[in-house]
Every structure is written in C-alpha cells, then in structure tokens.
C-alpha cells in the first residue's frame, strides 16, 4: 500500500488540481501588470551561482560547472535571486521584479517545497515602508484575479482588501508571550542569551540547553507569536532585532532593530522585506558570522560571493522584498498544501506512487 498521494499526472487528479493551476496563471498575470504599470522592469536572475546564500539555516543544492578544459568548479542553485538582483541595482536599474524559480534543500512540508517560485522586487532610492503599501495592494490584486473574496488556510481567514495591521516584534513578544524582547538586545546589537532564556522559561517555553539567542527567538516566534498573526486581516510584523536581519540596515533612532518586516496572512508567512544593507564590510562580517554558526550546527559552510560584495559598494540605497508566490496562490485558492498549486511537483525520492 502506498503512503503518498497518487501522482499529479493521473487525469482524475489533474482535473481536480486544474482550477487552482489556472488561477495561478491569472494571479501571475495580474501581478505582472501591476508592476509594469508602475515602471518596474521584469528581470531574470541566473539560477547558477557561486554561493546559494549565506544565512545559517538556508540549505542549497550543490552542482558543478565544467569548463572547456574539463575542470570542475563548485556552483549552487540559488535559494533566492537577491544577490543577482542587487548587482542589477548597482548596474543602474531602479525598479525591478523577478518571478524566480528557487531551490532550497531540507525543506518539504505543507508550506515548503524544494523547488518553488519567489516573487522578488526592489525599489532603489525608496524606503522599505513603500513595500508595506505594495504588499497591501498585491494581496488585493491576487484575490481579485482569482475571484477570492477572502484568503483562507486551515480554518483561518483574512480579508485581502483590508488594510494590514502593523505590529513590531517588541510589541508582539510583549502581547503574546509576556516577554520584553529588546531588554535582551544591546545598542551595539549584542544579545543576552541567559536573560532571554530565563524570560522564555518563565513564560513556559521549553528550551534545549544548547539553544542560542536566535534559537530561542525562533522558538518563541513560531510557538507563541505566529499563530496569532494574519487573522481577519494581514499582519506586517516589523522592527526585527538586528541579529535577525542579516541583509537589512539598522533602523534610524534605534540601532537594536533593523529595517525588516514580514507579511503574514492566515498564520502563514508570505513575504520578507528589508531596507537593504549596502555596507560591504558589515555585510561580510554578518555573512562570516552566519557561516560560522552554520558550521557549528550543520558541519558545513558556503563560499561568499565576492562579486556580490564588490557590487554592494556601488549599490544605491534601496528596499527589497521576497514573496512566496506559491503560498499566495494557496491562500487565494483554498489549497491545502503547496504541491496542490504547482504544475509539476518534485517527486519524493524513494517512494512509490499509488
């Protein structure tokens, strides 16, 4: 007996999936028109990169580029078009967007797939709060294109035409966990792990002895905060601690937090946005720290993209955002899992279909 769903190519299965897949196309076309009407240029980032990205918990797919002499050079499938897009900003582009195919290893759940579509867009010379307005507009555009009066997943509904709630991480931790988050973050960005662990345990959060400050942050966020987000209307969760925003610049007036926000709807994280860091020295320091942590946890590290760091010095001030397009389609169509809105889901290894 099989323990997985029948293959997507069975005619009866495809017939059930086809309405959501057609809605996917309508949503994509509507969003593309929205960007083009605002003088954005659609770009296509190369998938093959010398680095898949340098965040601790992102896992790339490794491959090799064979040159004409037969020598092999390590390359990766990108986890995001971000590095390439920022090089285009350095080259002089001002407003760009990309429906990028991206690849992430170790990720397969109802909301994750090893190959998926990331919609990224960038605004040179514009504040990251402009991206908050973009998010509100795009939710309404997507819902209108799919004919959805509301977004829904696992019994949680959102009005896509309502103005999103804006909530800081500090307020979210106080409201939903009873924890003063920024009391454990110094003005130089250093974090106080013992104090944070004590506050978490007092709030009833279970921790492992080797959990670092970031591990505790992620655990509280996923267990106590995220279930309350994006109910009735979307939530923009903003002002992340600087240690949790590897590619974002500090927020003026409070160096403890960064110009970063995430968009939630129906309890689902849809997008991640930054006021972009353009200091190559600081960016290198953060990348190296993240790779040290990756080495500690997973026993591996990825190379730095030196070409990206060089381009960063020429990049103008900008804001940028990555939105999980497949997740948005899920919410617009009421799909149960991400595979239901992918035309050809990646088969799971070693498993026989029914």
C-alpha positions, 0 to 999 in steps of 0.5 A: 500500500502506498503512503503518498498521494497518487501522482499529479499526472493521473487525469482524475487528479489533474482535473481536480488540481486544474482550477487552482493551476489556472488561477495561478496563471491569472494571479501571475498575470495580474501581478505582472501588470501591476508592476509594469504599470508602475515602471518596474522592469521584469528581470531574470536572475541566473539560477547558477551561482557561486554561493546559494546564500549565506544565512545559517539555516538556508540549505542549497543544492550543490552542482558543478560547472565544467569548463572547456578544459574539463575542470570542475568548479563548485556552483549552487542553485540559488535559494533566492535571486537577491544577490543577482538582483542587487548587482542589477541595482548597482548596474543602474536599474531602479525598479525591478521584479523577478518571478524566480524559480528557487531551490532550497534543500531540507525543506518539504512540508505543507508550506515548503517545497524544494523547488518553488517560485519567489516573487522578488522586487526592489525599489532603489532610492525608496524606503522599505515602508513603500513595500508595506503599501505594495504588499497591501495592494498585491494581496488585493490584486491576487484575490481579485484575479482569482475571484477570492473574496477572502484568503483562507488556510486551515480554518483561518481567514483574512480579508485581502482588501483590508488594510494590514495591521502593523505590529513590531516584534517588541510589541508582539513578544510583549502581547503574546508571550509576556516577554520584553524582547529588546531588554535582551538586545544591546545598542551595539546589537549584542544579545543576552542569551541567559536573560532571554532564556530565563524570560522564555522559561518563565513564560513556559517555553521549553528550551534545549540547553544548547539553544542560542539567542536566535534559537530561542527567538525562533522558538518563541516566534513560531510557538507563541507569536505566529499563530496569532498573526494574519487573522481577519486581516494581514499582519506586517510584523516589523522592527526585527532585532538586528541579529535577525536581519542579516541583509537589512540596515539598522533602523534610524533612532534605534540601532537594536532593530533593523529595517525588516518586516514580514507579511503574514496572512492566515498564520502563514508567512508570505513575504520578507522585506528589508531596507537593504544593507549596502555596507560591504564590510558589515555585510561580510562580517554578518555573512562570516558570522552566519557561516560560522554558526552554520558550521557549528550546527550543520558541519558545513559552510558556503563560499561568499560571493565576492562579486556580490560584495564588490557590487554592494559598494556601488549599490544605491540605497534601496528596499527589497522584498521576497514573496512566496508566490506559491503560498499566495496562490494557496491562500487565494485558492483554498489549497491545502498544501503547496504541491496542490498549486504547482504544475509539476511537483518534485517527486519524493525520492524513494517512494512509490506512487499509488 
